[in-house]
Amino acid sequence: MSTRPAPPRPAGGLPGLDELLPQTTEFYVDLHRNPELSGAESRTAARFADRLRADGFRVLRGVGGHGVAAELRNGDGPAVLLRAELDALPVAEETGAPYASTAGAAGPDGRRVPVMHACGHDAHLACAAGAARWLAGRRDRWQGTLLVVGQPAEETLCGARAMLEDGLYDRLTPPDEVLAQHTAQFPAGMVAHAEGPVLAGSVSLEVVLEGDGGHSATPHLASDPLLTAAGVVVRLPAVAAREADPAERLVVTASSLRTGDAGATGNVVPSRAVLLVALRAFSEGALDRAVAAVERVVRAEAAAAARPPRVAVRVLSRSVATRSDPRTAAGVRAAHRELFGAERVATWPPSPATEDFPLLTGAGAHLHGRPGIRGCYWMLGATGPAQWADAPGDAAEKLRSLPANHSPRYLPSPRLTLRTGTAALASAALARLGAPAG
């Protein structure tokens, strides 16, 4: 991906958009200060829904949890959906920003955790709200139906499914196309489109190992789930390195290991260990083979113990690779090049990050029964000019050294990120909606 910074070009094709930047920034700062975890996004959803309603949209609340869905009809024409996410992460913010989050909330196990918008969802929401406001005020420039969705629980990969199972596309006009963007640590003021897959598919596994536990002085008398779990963690890298074709770009990560109780002491062999494993690949076949390999490794490690622990492996979530429809992407990319200039529209290499966005398109037809829905997903630069210049090395080294999504130091540069992201969504929607009659 070319990451040569380019000076911002005035959004001449979108008059009035820059006038919305102060209120878009204010909305973003409020969201950033008040993040909410997946499934608990009540305040965020209410603020987003209130803005859309004030702009004349018909608004549905509480879709699939705290999901927000809004519709604005403007004559005959295509239905185009802009999607953004509501949720934040259990991360303690270390950005030092004056609007940094100090929020905390109960995590899945009931323990209090810090909460931060460490993935840019607050910027996505602010850009979607700004683009929706601009389009609602410029109905002479388009025809059709504009849809806007604030999706809950993207980080846990269950929000899109929950909204669809709650009848999202039965309760508003089904879209012809779905558009979305995501921040990343390349120069703000730029966007990037992929030629093939944008993001990988994924499987999240929960491995539960249970035994009798015992005394640390007599480990030979105990069935030790912790020892087995540790063996699995050590063996997992071999699944990607020795069992997968390098062309599959399989990533296997042990992301969490929990054993014992909060008050446990060093003289107790725990009776239970819970290991979370994340798998990423760009094909369903590669993911299927990886799931089978992980389960085989787990059961083999357990069987190797003198007193084998009991094993249970469960799929927590699954997503498919995110790909843009070629025809839709060509139209959106052309609109971005016309608005921003070709030097600010880069090529995005496939990333092993993942999304549940594809479920809202034809890839989710098994949930909503509409295989013809096309999608376009692009990346939005979020690193300010000074931060980019100060990062060491060439572009590749800069990308490695800058705080990435999910880092406690990840913070989009507000002005350029919001200005470009709002314009990117608005211009993409204009390109895909119908032209005004006459």
VONUFI-326045 format. One line per 5 residues: number of its first residue (from 0); their letters; for each residue y negated, z, x of C-alpha. Coordinates in nm, 3 decimals, padded with zeros to 5 digits. Example, Ala and Ser with C-alpha at 12.3 -4.5 7.8 and 13.67 -1.06 7.14 Angstrom:
// VONUFI-326045
0	AS	00.450:00.780:01.230 | 00.106:00.714:01.367
// end
This chain:
// VONUFI-326045
0	MSTRP	00.000:00.000:00.000 | -00.342:-00.092:00.133 | -00.566:00.214:00.124 | -00.892:00.081:00.268 | -01.172:00.266:00.087
5	APPRP	-01.418:00.041:-00.096 | -01.757:00.130:-00.239 | -01.761:00.186:-00.615 | -01.876:-00.108:-00.820 | -02.087:-00.035:-01.131
10	AGGLP	-01.878:-00.062:-01.446 | -02.092:-00.356:-01.556 | -01.830:-00.483:-01.796 | -01.822:-00.144:-01.972 | -02.184:-00.055:-02.048
15	GLDEL	-02.238:00.305:-02.150 | -01.925:00.434:-01.979 | -02.112:00.606:-01.697 | -02.321:00.796:-01.953 | -02.000:00.968:-02.065
20	LPQTT	-01.920:01.094:-01.714 | -02.099:01.433:-01.743 | -01.914:01.533:-02.061 | -01.587:01.394:-01.922 | -01.636:01.606:-01.609
25	EFYVD	-01.719:01.915:-01.815 | -01.400:01.866:-02.016 | -01.197:01.823:-01.697 | -01.339:02.140:-01.536 | -01.260:02.343:-01.848
30	LHRNP	-00.902:02.214:-01.853 | -00.860:02.284:-01.483 | -00.982:02.643:-01.523 | -00.748:02.705:-01.816 | -00.408:02.550:-01.738
35	ELSGA	-00.100:02.613:-01.951 | 00.268:02.580:-01.868 | 00.507:02.328:-02.023 | 00.574:02.418:-02.385 | 00.279:02.660:-02.403
40	ESRTA	-00.011:02.413:-02.412 | -00.174:02.541:-02.733 | -00.534:02.570:-02.605 | -00.520:02.243:-02.412 | -00.380:02.059:-02.714
45	ARFAD	-00.643:02.205:-02.946 | -00.929:02.101:-02.719 | -00.792:01.749:-02.682 | -00.726:01.713:-03.056 | -01.073:01.841:-03.145
50	RLRAD	-01.239:01.582:-02.922 | -01.039:01.296:-03.071 | -01.110:01.411:-03.425 | -01.482:01.430:-03.348 | -01.465:01.066:-03.237
55	GFRVL	-01.324:00.952:-03.571 | -00.951:00.945:-03.498 | -00.689:01.056:-03.748 | -00.525:01.336:-03.554 | -00.176:01.485:-03.577
60	RGVGG	-00.116:01.823:-03.415 | 00.202:02.006:-03.324 | 00.415:01.696:-03.272 | 00.726:01.790:-03.077 | 00.577:02.125:-02.980
65	HGVAA	00.207:02.116:-02.895 | 00.190:01.736:-02.884 | -00.123:01.557:-03.007 | -00.116:01.207:-03.158 | -00.429:01.025:-03.275
70	ELRNG	-00.493:00.690:-03.442 | -00.802:00.474:-03.492 | -00.759:00.155:-03.693 | -01.007:-00.128:-03.649 | -00.880:-00.429:-03.838
75	DGPAV	-00.581:-00.649:-03.766 | -00.442:-00.673:-03.416 | -00.210:-00.510:-03.165 | -00.145:-00.137:-03.152 | -00.207:00.004:-02.803
80	LLRAE	-00.127:00.363:-02.705 | -00.297:00.559:-02.426 | -00.080:00.848:-02.307 | -00.178:01.157:-02.105 | -00.004:01.490:-02.040
85	LDALP	-00.100:01.844:-02.142 | 00.099:02.072:-01.913 | 00.039:02.243:-01.578 | 00.269:02.397:-01.315 | 00.372:02.747:-01.199
90	VAEET	00.168:02.717:-00.878 | -00.096:02.952:-00.731 | -00.410:02.747:-00.664 | -00.545:02.746:-00.308 | -00.812:02.474:-00.333
95	GAPYA	-01.113:02.704:-00.309 | -01.288:02.502:-00.581 | -01.549:02.692:-00.785 | -01.351:02.602:-01.096 | -01.012:02.695:-00.947
100	STAGA	-00.753:02.843:-01.180 | -00.677:03.214:-01.168 | -00.451:03.191:-01.474 | -00.106:03.339:-01.507 | 00.160:03.327:-01.775
105	AGPDG	00.518:03.424:-01.849 | 00.766:03.185:-01.690 | 01.100:03.077:-01.840 | 01.266:03.402:-01.728 | 00.983:03.617:-01.867
110	RRVPV	00.835:03.702:-01.528 | 00.464:03.636:-01.481 | 00.380:03.333:-01.266 | 00.052:03.171:-01.155 | -00.050:02.852:-01.334
115	MHACG	-00.237:02.553:-01.191 | -00.305:02.189:-01.274 | -00.146:02.081:-00.946 | -00.044:01.733:-01.065 | -00.363:01.588:-01.211
120	HDAHL	-00.274:01.615:-01.580 | -00.618:01.764:-01.647 | -00.776:01.451:-01.499 | -00.544:01.229:-01.703 | -00.648:01.405:-02.024
125	ACAAG	-01.019:01.389:-01.939 | -00.997:01.016:-01.861 | -00.804:00.949:-02.183 | -01.059:01.146:-02.386 | -01.347:00.960:-02.219
130	AARWL	-01.187:00.617:-02.271 | -01.106:00.700:-02.635 | -01.467:00.805:-02.697 | -01.603:00.490:-02.538 | -01.366:00.263:-02.732
135	AGRRD	-01.436:00.445:-03.059 | -01.805:00.376:-03.009 | -01.752:00.009:-02.922 | -01.544:-00.117:-03.215 | -01.734:-00.446:-03.204
140	RWQGT	-01.548:-00.524:-02.880 | -01.189:-00.503:-03.006 | -00.957:-00.529:-03.304 | -00.629:-00.358:-03.375 | -00.513:00.003:-03.363
145	LLVVG	-00.594:00.243:-03.081 | -00.347:00.529:-03.038 | -00.390:00.828:-02.807 | -00.116:01.079:-02.724 | -00.144:01.413:-02.545
150	QPAEE	00.216:01.481:-02.447 | 00.351:01.831:-02.385 | 00.618:01.933:-02.133 | 00.612:01.632:-01.904 | 00.690:01.850:-01.602
155	TLCGA	01.018:01.955:-01.763 | 01.090:01.596:-01.875 | 01.145:01.697:-02.237 | 00.807:01.639:-02.404 | 00.832:01.267:-02.478
160	RAMLE	01.178:01.313:-02.627 | 01.059:01.605:-02.838 | 00.767:01.405:-02.979 | 00.989:01.108:-03.063 | 01.252:01.329:-03.223
165	DGLYD	00.972:01.481:-03.432 | 00.896:01.135:-03.572 | 00.602:01.031:-03.353 | 00.640:00.661:-03.429 | 00.711:00.724:-03.798
170	RLTPP	00.394:00.932:-03.840 | 00.152:00.683:-03.689 | 00.144:00.309:-03.633 | 00.415:00.225:-03.377 | 00.258:00.081:-03.060
175	DEVLA	00.314:-00.265:-02.923 | 00.224:-00.140:-02.577 | 00.191:00.199:-02.407 | -00.048:00.252:-02.113 | -00.066:00.543:-01.869
180	QHTAQ	-00.187:00.630:-01.521 | -00.122:00.905:-01.266 | -00.332:01.047:-00.984 | -00.210:01.034:-00.624 | -00.353:01.111:-00.280
185	FPAGM	-00.504:00.774:-00.192 | -00.878:00.695:-00.202 | -01.058:00.774:-00.526 | -01.224:00.465:-00.669 | -00.902:00.265:-00.637
190	VAHAE	-00.604:00.193:-00.860 | -00.258:00.070:-00.756 | 00.004:-00.135:-00.941 | 00.370:-00.176:-00.845 | 00.550:-00.509:-00.820
195	GPVLA	00.882:-00.346:-00.921 | 00.967:00.012:-01.013 | 00.675:00.253:-01.003 | 00.873:00.579:-01.012 | 01.239:00.676:-00.979
200	GSVSL	01.480:00.797:-01.240 | 01.606:01.152:-01.208 | 01.869:01.406:-01.307 | 01.813:01.782:-01.292 | 02.132:01.988:-01.263
205	EVVLE	02.192:02.358:-01.314 | 02.490:02.493:-01.118 | 02.609:02.838:-01.227 | 02.857:03.025:-01.006 | 03.004:03.350:-01.135
210	GDGGH	03.242:03.599:-00.975 | 03.325:03.968:-00.972 | 03.067:04.068:-00.712 | 03.123:04.385:-00.517 | 03.013:04.597:-00.221
215	SATPH	02.863:04.436:00.087 | 03.083:04.662:00.302 | 03.396:04.501:00.157 | 03.306:04.135:00.100 | 03.672:04.036:00.136
220	LASDP	03.737:04.207:-00.197 | 03.458:04.023:-00.380 | 03.427:03.680:-00.531 | 03.093:03.581:-00.372 | 02.889:03.324:-00.567
225	LLTAA	02.604:03.346:-00.317 | 02.821:03.235:-00.026 | 02.951:02.941:-00.227 | 02.598:02.845:-00.335 | 02.480:02.858:00.027
230	GVVVR	02.764:02.628:00.125 | 02.665:02.383:-00.147 | 02.302:02.382:-00.030 | 02.412:02.300:00.325 | 02.642:02.020:00.206
235	LPAVA	02.403:01.852:-00.039 | 02.210:01.640:00.217 | 02.535:01.466:00.302 | 02.556:01.326:-00.051 | 02.249:01.113:00.013
240	AREAD	02.311:01.053:00.386 | 02.683:00.972:00.381 | 02.786:00.879:00.027 | 02.502:00.656:-00.097 | 02.404:00.307:00.008
245	PAERL	02.070:00.342:00.194 | 01.932:00.068:-00.032 | 01.974:00.304:-00.329 | 01.708:00.541:-00.186 | 01.887:00.843:-00.327
250	VVTAS	01.714:01.180:-00.287 | 01.915:01.502:-00.337 | 01.723:01.831:-00.326 | 01.828:02.191:-00.381 | 01.511:02.316:-00.548
255	SLRTG	01.597:02.674:-00.646 | 01.860:02.940:-00.577 | 01.856:03.269:-00.772 | 02.106:03.550:-00.727 | 02.136:03.917:-00.822
260	DAGAT	01.886:04.121:-01.018 | 01.522:04.200:-00.944 | 01.616:04.555:-00.843 | 01.922:04.462:-00.636 | 01.967:04.619:-00.292
265	GNVVP	02.122:04.491:00.027 | 02.458:04.657:-00.034 | 02.551:04.453:-00.341 | 02.738:04.124:-00.345 | 02.591:03.950:-00.652
270	SRAVL	02.816:03.843:-00.935 | 02.611:03.536:-01.027 | 02.421:03.259:-00.852 | 02.219:02.984:-01.021 | 02.135:02.674:-00.818
275	LVALR	01.905:02.395:-00.937 | 01.956:02.048:-00.791 | 01.720:01.751:-00.832 | 01.849:01.395:-00.794 | 01.623:01.087:-00.767
280	AFSEG	01.719:00.719:-00.752 | 01.605:00.384:-00.888 | 01.922:00.289:-01.075 | 02.135:00.459:-01.338 | 02.449:00.381:-01.141
285	ALDRA	02.320:00.559:-00.832 | 02.231:00.864:-01.040 | 02.574:00.871:-01.207 | 02.748:00.857:-00.868 | 02.524:01.131:-00.731
290	VAAVE	02.592:01.363:-01.025 | 02.966:01.317:-00.976 | 02.933:01.379:-00.602 | 02.732:01.700:-00.648 | 02.984:01.838:-00.895
295	RVVRA	03.269:01.749:-00.659 | 03.095:01.929:-00.370 | 03.031:02.237:-00.585 | 03.391:02.262:-00.703 | 03.526:02.199:-00.352
300	EAAAA	03.310:02.474:-00.203 | 03.421:02.712:-00.475 | 03.789:02.622:-00.427 | 03.759:02.686:-00.051 | 03.681:03.055:-00.110
305	ARPPR	03.961:03.310:-00.093 | 03.844:03.438:-00.431 | 03.688:03.131:-00.594 | 03.393:03.190:-00.828 | 03.385:03.024:-01.171
310	VAVRV	03.182:02.702:-01.184 | 02.966:02.546:-01.457 | 02.749:02.238:-01.402 | 02.496:02.138:-01.667 | 02.245:01.852:-01.693
315	LSRSV	01.905:02.001:-01.774 | 01.712:01.675:-01.795 | 01.741:01.305:-01.719 | 01.487:01.027:-01.689 | 01.508:00.656:-01.617
320	ATRSD	01.302:00.469:-01.359 | 00.948:00.384:-01.464 | 00.880:00.010:-01.463 | 00.587:-00.182:-01.604 | 00.651:-00.477:-01.831
325	PRTAA	00.555:-00.783:-01.621 | 00.344:-00.948:-01.891 | 00.156:-00.632:-01.985 | 00.107:-00.535:-01.620 | -00.030:-00.880:-01.535
330	GVRAA	-00.293:-00.847:-01.806 | -00.390:-00.494:-01.707 | -00.401:-00.578:-01.335 | -00.625:-00.877:-01.407 | -00.860:-00.656:-01.609
335	HRELF	-00.874:-00.403:-01.326 | -00.946:-00.671:-01.067 | -01.222:-00.815:-01.280 | -01.381:-00.474:-01.334 | -01.331:-00.310:-00.994
340	GAERV	-01.292:-00.605:-00.757 | -00.967:-00.711:-00.591 | -01.031:-00.486:-00.289 | -00.997:-00.176:-00.511 | -00.667:-00.280:-00.675
345	ATWPP	-00.383:-00.199:-00.433 | -00.006:-00.249:-00.438 | 00.198:00.065:-00.503 | 00.534:00.117:-00.326 | 00.814:00.269:-00.540
350	SPATE	00.792:00.649:-00.538 | 01.083:00.893:-00.583 | 00.868:01.098:-00.821 | 00.977:01.071:-01.185 | 00.841:01.066:-01.540
355	DFPLL	00.955:01.070:-01.903 | 00.695:00.802:-01.986 | 00.964:00.527:-02.023 | 01.098:00.697:-02.337 | 00.776:00.599:-02.516
360	TGAGA	00.851:00.232:-02.442 | 01.153:00.015:-02.513 | 01.358:00.228:-02.272 | 01.353:00.497:-02.540 | 01.474:00.270:-02.821
365	HLHGR	01.780:00.493:-02.868 | 01.535:00.761:-02.986 | 01.282:00.558:-03.185 | 01.464:00.233:-03.266 | 01.191:00.000:-03.135
370	PGIRG	01.318:-00.191:-02.829 | 01.019:-00.425:-02.810 | 00.758:-00.168:-02.700 | 00.615:-00.268:-02.361 | 00.468:-00.031:-02.107
375	CYWML	00.231:-00.040:-01.812 | 00.195:00.247:-01.567 | -00.036:00.247:-01.265 | -00.155:00.494:-01.004 | -00.508:00.633:-00.974
380	GATGP	-00.663:00.728:-00.640 | -00.786:01.088:-00.629 | -00.891:01.159:-00.267 | -01.265:01.179:-00.206 | -01.428:00.973:00.073
385	AQWAD	-01.501:01.273:00.296 | -01.150:01.415:00.260 | -00.997:01.075:00.332 | -01.219:01.024:00.638 | -01.139:01.371:00.775
390	APGDA	-00.762:01.325:00.743 | -00.612:01.231:01.082 | -00.460:00.901:01.182 | -00.413:00.568:01.008 | -00.356:00.523:00.635
395	AEKLR	00.014:00.615:00.654 | -00.060:00.932:00.852 | -00.341:01.025:00.614 | -00.106:00.996:00.317 | 00.140:01.230:00.490
400	SLPAN	-00.121:01.491:00.581 | -00.323:01.509:00.258 | -00.219:01.764:-00.008 | 00.011:01.585:-00.250 | 00.090:01.643:-00.617
405	HSPRY	00.238:01.990:-00.682 | 00.074:02.133:-00.370 | -00.139:02.448:-00.425 | -00.417:02.258:-00.243 | -00.398:01.940:-00.456
410	LPSPR	-00.738:01.870:-00.614 | -00.869:01.530:-00.729 | -01.223:01.439:-00.630 | -01.380:01.470:-00.977 | -01.661:01.214:-00.989
415	LTLRT	-01.483:00.909:-00.849 | -01.144:00.995:-00.997 | -01.277:01.049:-01.349 | -01.516:00.754:-01.334 | -01.247:00.514:-01.215
420	GTAAL	-00.971:00.659:-01.433 | -01.179:00.640:-01.750 | -01.281:00.282:-01.674 | -00.923:00.187:-01.585 | -00.790:00.309:-01.920
425	ASAAL	-01.074:00.164:-02.125 | -01.057:-00.179:-01.959 | -00.677:-00.185:-01.987 | -00.695:-00.104:-02.357 | -00.959:-00.372:-02.413
430	ARLGA	-00.740:-00.627:-02.236 | -00.441:-00.551:-02.459 | -00.615:-00.498:-02.795 | -00.722:-00.794:-03.003 | -01.051:-00.978:-02.948
435	PAG	-01.315:-00.924:-03.217 | -01.326:-01.187:-03.491 | -01.594:-01.452:-03.468
// end
